[in-house]
């Protein structure tokens, strides 16, 4: 009776262009969903000798819709045509 052999394909290493394309797709999608991000910045307001008064300021960065769409398009094009040679 013949033995059954199963072929398990070896995993190929990830192409750097493919990684960049996936990062652009994810970043563009997040830009469209959230529209921006905010962060907190510490600034020194007053400094009198050993006494220092710091203020936490909340800054926000808005990402335009065209930038999110552009990142998705660029990622899609890289994913589709980036790995071709010649």
C-alpha positions in Angstrom: 0.0 0.0 0.0 1.5 3.4 -1.0 2.2 6.0 1.6 0.6 9.4 1.3 3.0 12.3 1.3 1.8 15.8 2.1 3.6 18.7 0.7 3.9 21.7 3.0 5.0 24.8 1.2 7.9 26.8 2.8 7.1 30.3 3.8 8.7 33.0 1.6 10.3 35.9 3.3 8.2 39.1 3.1 9.3 41.5 0.4 10.1 45.0 1.7 8.0 46.7 -1.0 5.1 44.5 0.1 5.6 45.6 3.7 5.6 49.3 2.7 2.4 48.7 0.6 0.6 47.1 3.5 1.7 49.9 5.9 0.4 52.5 3.4 -2.9 50.7 3.1 -3.3 50.4 6.9 -2.2 54.0 7.5 -4.5 55.4 4.8 -7.4 53.5 6.2 -6.7 54.7 9.7 -6.4 58.3 8.4 -9.8 58.0 6.8 -11.5 56.4 9.8 -10.0 58.7 12.5 -9.2 61.9 10.5 -6.3 62.8 12.7 -4.7 62.3 16.1 -3.8 64.3 19.2 -1.0 64.3 21.7 -0.1 66.1 25.0 3.0 68.4 25.1 4.6 69.6 28.3 5.8 73.2 28.2 7.4 75.4 30.8 5.2 78.5 31.5 7.1 80.2 34.4 10.5 79.5 35.9 11.5 81.5 39.0 14.7 80.2 40.5 14.0 76.6 41.8 10.2 77.0 41.2 9.0 75.9 37.8 5.5 75.9 36.5 4.7 73.5 33.6 1.6 73.4 31.5 0.3 70.4 29.6 -1.0 71.4 26.2 -3.2 69.1 24.0 -2.2 69.4 20.4 -4.2 67.9 17.6 -3.1 67.0 14.0 -5.8 66.7 11.3 -5.0 64.5 8.3 -6.7 65.5 5.1 -8.9 63.1 3.3 -6.8 63.3 0.1 -3.7 62.1 2.1 -5.6 59.0 3.3 -7.0 58.2 -0.1 -3.5 58.8 -1.7 -1.9 56.4 0.8 -4.5 53.8 0.0 -4.0 54.2 -3.8 -0.2 54.2 -3.5 -0.3 51.1 -1.3 -2.6 49.3 -3.7 -0.4 50.1 -6.7 2.7 49.0 -4.8 1.0 45.8 -3.8 -0.2 45.1 -7.4 2.9 46.2 -9.4 5.7 46.6 -6.9 7.0 43.0 -6.9 7.3 42.7 -10.7 10.7 42.6 -12.2 11.6 43.7 -15.7 
